[in-house]
Amino acid sequence: MDLRRLQVFAKVYECRSFSRAAEEVLLSQPTVSGHIKSLEEEIGVQLFDRLGREILPTRAAVLLYDYAARILGLVDEARSAVDAFLGKLRGRLELGGSTIPGHYLLPELMGQFHLVHPDVRITLAIGDTDQVVARVLRGELELGVVGALRPDERLVFTPLMEDKVAVAAWPEHRLLPGPVSLEELVRHPVILREPGSGTRSFVAQVLKDAGLKLEDLKVAAEMGSTLAVLMGVRSRVGLGFISHRALEDDLASGRVVELKVKGLDLTRNFYLVTRKGRTHSPAARAFIALCLAHPGQGTAQVA
């Protein structure tokens, strides 16, 4: 069975489109269609149902894709192993980062990595913690960096570094200069990140430790990004729970002010998340080693 045909088949399966797959594998659409037709003739079964512009994989395609993904993965591992033996790293590395690590931590680490391994092409996918963890579980990402733990025995979480979440307010907020009590905080509108966010999960746990629930807060809005929460604070929608890393410029300029809350410890960890038992590529192993060079790292396997 020809490896190139398997590669084209896998890309058509993933894209659910001959044209998009053609762009991904740098071939013309007729050539992609020809590869699929030849593969169908070789194995004697139809792989896709053509429904106008839409294509759907048949049950045979679902079965074949599982094997194709494993075969192509082994080919990549073999190439990487030979490169590592020869003392060089090349190829692709698929990373994931939740909002704060993805915007403020991983790009710096990627820059350091690129200086040493310029032939490795890194793709960084940014989503909330749940999205990144799900893609690591499915094998789409070799590793991720997230802001909260998720209890799953198939995953390993390794603390990388500390982060501080601030309660951000606009300069004229009547609770300033603070500090304020939790009882005072819950009487004022706040902005939360969306469900699935590591920051939201962390805030929920901190409140639980203090004897409160998210539902005890006066939630004015839920927003899908850190920047949206920050803009909401600037626009006086409500107080916002935001990482210090995302607030540095606004705190320095005075556009927002940190509100101190008595009895609320908002220190958390960022975690490297990997799939337990997965054989990582040499590039992934090198990137993990770079991540673990930061102070305060240590393994925390959470099931």
C-alpha positions in Angstrom: 0.0 0.0 0.0 1.6 3.3 -1.1 2.5 5.7 1.7 1.7 8.8 -0.4 -1.8 7.5 -1.1 -2.3 6.8 2.6 -1.1 10.4 3.4 -3.6 11.9 0.9 -6.4 9.6 2.2 -5.7 10.7 5.8 -5.8 14.4 4.9 -9.0 14.0 2.9 -10.5 12.2 5.9 -9.5 14.9 8.3 -10.5 17.8 6.0 -13.7 16.2 4.7 -12.9 18.0 1.5 -10.8 17.1 -1.6 -10.0 20.8 -2.3 -8.8 21.6 1.2 -6.9 18.3 1.4 -5.2 19.2 -1.9 -4.0 22.5 -0.4 -2.6 20.7 2.6 -0.6 18.1 0.7 0.4 20.6 -2.1 -1.3 18.7 -4.9 -4.0 19.5 -7.4 -7.5 18.4 -6.7 -7.6 16.0 -9.6 -4.4 14.4 -8.4 -5.9 14.0 -4.9 -9.0 12.4 -6.4 -6.9 10.1 -8.5 -5.0 8.9 -5.4 -8.2 8.2 -3.6 -9.6 6.3 -6.6 -6.5 4.2 -6.9 -6.6 3.4 -3.2 -10.2 2.4 -3.5 -9.5 0.1 -6.4 -6.5 -1.4 -4.6 -8.5 -2.4 -1.5 -11.7 -3.0 -3.3 -14.0 -0.8 -1.3 -15.4 2.8 -1.5 -13.9 5.1 1.0 -16.0 8.3 0.6 -19.6 9.1 -0.4 -19.7 12.1 -2.7 -22.7 14.2 -1.8 -22.5 17.3 -4.0 -19.8 19.5 -2.5 -19.8 17.4 0.7 -18.0 14.1 1.2 -18.6 11.7 4.0 -16.3 8.8 5.0 -17.7 5.3 4.7 -17.3 2.8 7.6 -14.4 1.3 5.7 -12.7 4.7 5.7 -13.2 5.0 9.4 -11.5 1.7 9.9 -8.7 2.4 7.5 -8.0 5.9 9.0 -7.1 4.4 12.4 -4.4 2.2 10.8 -3.3 5.0 8.4 -2.7 7.4 11.3 -0.6 4.9 13.1 1.4 4.0 10.0 2.1 7.6 9.2 2.9 8.4 12.8 5.5 5.6 12.8 7.0 6.9 9.6 7.4 10.3 11.2 8.9 8.7 14.3 11.4 6.8 12.2 12.5 9.9 10.3 12.9 11.8 13.6 14.9 9.0 15.2 17.3 8.9 12.3 17.7 12.7 12.4 18.3 12.5 16.2 20.9 9.8 15.6 22.6 12.1 13.2 22.5 14.9 15.8 19.9 17.1 14.1 16.2 17.8 14.7 13.8 18.6 12.0 10.1 18.1 11.1 7.0 19.5 12.8 6.0 19.9 16.4 2.3 20.5 17.3 1.8 22.4 20.6 -1.2 23.7 22.4 -1.6 26.5 24.9 -4.5 27.8 26.8 -5.1 31.6 26.6 -2.4 33.0 28.9 0.4 30.4 28.3 -0.5 30.5 24.6 -0.1 34.3 24.3 2.5 35.2 27.0 4.6 32.1 27.7 4.9 29.7 24.8 6.0 32.2 22.1 9.1 33.1 24.2 9.9 29.4 24.7 9.4 28.8 21.0 11.9 31.6 20.2 14.5 30.0 22.5 13.8 26.6 20.9 14.1 27.9 17.4 17.5 29.4 18.1 18.8 25.9 18.8 16.6 23.8 16.4 15.9 26.1 13.4 14.8 23.2 11.2 11.8 22.3 13.4 8.6 23.9 12.3 6.3 24.6 15.3 2.5 25.0 15.2 0.9 26.6 18.2 -2.9 26.1 18.7 -4.5 28.3 21.2 -7.8 27.5 23.0 -9.2 27.2 26.5 -7.8 24.5 28.8 -10.5 22.0 28.0 -9.9 22.3 24.3 -6.2 21.9 24.6 -6.5 18.9 26.9 -9.0 17.3 24.6 -6.6 17.6 21.6 -3.7 16.2 23.6 -5.9 13.2 24.5 -6.8 12.7 20.9 -3.2 12.8 19.8 -3.6 15.9 17.7 -1.1 17.8 19.9 2.1 16.3 21.4 1.9 18.5 24.4 0.1 21.5 25.8 0.6 24.2 28.5 -2.6 25.0 30.4 -3.6 27.0 33.5 -5.6 24.3 35.4 -5.6 20.6 36.2 -8.1 18.1 34.8 -8.6 14.8 36.5 -7.9 12.1 33.9 -5.7 9.1 34.5 -4.6 9.2 30.8 -2.9 12.5 31.4 0.3 13.7 33.1 0.4 17.3 34.4 3.8 18.8 35.3 4.0 22.2 37.0 6.1 24.7 35.1 5.9 28.0 36.8 3.7 30.2 39.0 1.2 32.8 37.8 -0.8 35.4 39.8 -4.4 36.2 38.9 -5.5 39.7 39.8 -8.9 41.2 40.5 -8.8 44.0 38.0 -10.8 47.2 38.3 -11.1 50.6 36.6 -9.4 53.4 38.4 -12.6 55.0 39.7 -14.1 51.8 41.1 -15.7 52.6 44.5 -14.0 49.5 46.2 -10.6 51.1 45.6 -8.0 51.4 47.1 -8.9 48.3 49.1 -8.2 45.8 50.4 -11.8 44.5 50.5 -13.4 41.5 52.1 -15.0 38.6 50.1 -18.4 39.8 51.4 -17.8 43.2 49.8 -16.5 41.6 46.5 -19.6 39.4 45.9 -21.9 42.5 46.0 -20.3 44.0 42.9 -20.6 43.0 39.2 -17.8 40.7 37.9 -16.8 39.3 34.5 -15.9 35.6 34.2 -14.2 33.6 31.4 -16.2 31.0 29.6 -16.8 27.5 30.9 -13.7 25.4 30.0 -11.3 28.2 30.8 -8.4 27.4 33.2 -8.8 30.8 34.8 -12.5 30.2 35.5 -11.7 26.7 37.0 -9.0 28.2 39.2 -11.3 31.0 40.4 -14.0 28.5 41.2 -11.6 26.4 43.3 -10.2 29.4 45.1 -13.8 30.5 46.0 -14.6 26.9 47.1 -11.6 26.9 49.4 -13.0 30.2 50.9 -16.5 28.7 51.4 -18.1 30.3 48.3 -19.3 29.2 44.8 -19.2 31.0 41.4 -22.9 31.3 41.8 -22.4 33.6 44.8 -20.7 36.2 42.5 -22.8 38.9 40.8 -21.8 37.9 37.3 -22.4 40.7 34.8 -20.9 38.9 31.8 -19.0 35.8 30.6 -16.4 36.4 27.9 -14.4 34.1 25.7 -10.9 35.6 26.0 -8.6 37.4 28.4 -8.5 40.4 26.2 -12.3 40.6 26.1 -12.4 40.5 29.9 -9.8 43.2 30.1 -11.8 45.4 27.7 -14.9 44.7 29.8 -13.1 46.0 32.9 -11.9 49.1 31.0 -15.5 49.6 29.9 -16.8 49.3 33.5 -18.8 46.2 32.9 -17.5 44.6 36.0 -14.4 43.5 37.9 -12.3 40.9 36.1 -10.1 38.0 37.1 -7.1 38.4 34.9 -3.5 37.0 34.8 -0.9 39.5 35.9 1.0 38.6 32.7 -1.9 40.1 30.6 -2.2 43.2 32.8 1.4 44.5 33.0 0.9 47.3 30.4 -2.5 48.4 31.7 -1.3 48.4 35.4 1.8 50.4 34.4 -0.3 53.0 32.5 -3.0 53.2 35.2 -5.8 52.1 32.8 -6.7 49.4 35.3 -5.9 48.9 39.0 -5.5 45.7 41.0 -8.0 45.3 43.8 -6.7 43.4 46.8 -9.2 40.9 48.3 -8.6 39.7 51.9 -8.5 36.0 52.3 -8.2 35.2 48.6 -4.9 33.6 47.4 -4.9 33.9 43.6 -1.5 32.2 43.0 -1.7 29.3 40.6 0.5 27.1 38.4 0.8 26.7 34.7 1.1 23.0 33.7 2.7 21.0 30.9 0.1 18.4 29.9 1.1 15.2 28.0 -0.6 11.9 27.2 0.6 9.2 29.5 2.5 6.4 27.7 2.8 8.4 24.4 6.1 8.0 22.6 7.2 11.6 21.9 9.2 12.7 18.9 12.7 13.9 19.5 11.6 17.5 18.8 8.8 17.1 21.5 11.3 15.7 23.9 13.7 18.6 23.3 10.9 21.1 23.8 9.8 19.4 27.0 13.3 19.6 28.3 13.4 23.3 27.6 10.1 23.8 29.5 11.3 21.8 32.5 14.5 24.0 32.7 12.3 26.7 34.4 12.6 27.0 38.2 9.9 25.4 40.3 9.1 22.5 37.9 8.1 19.1 39.3 6.0 16.2 38.2 2.4 16.1 39.4 0.5 13.2 37.8 -3.2 13.7 38.3 -5.8 10.9 37.8 
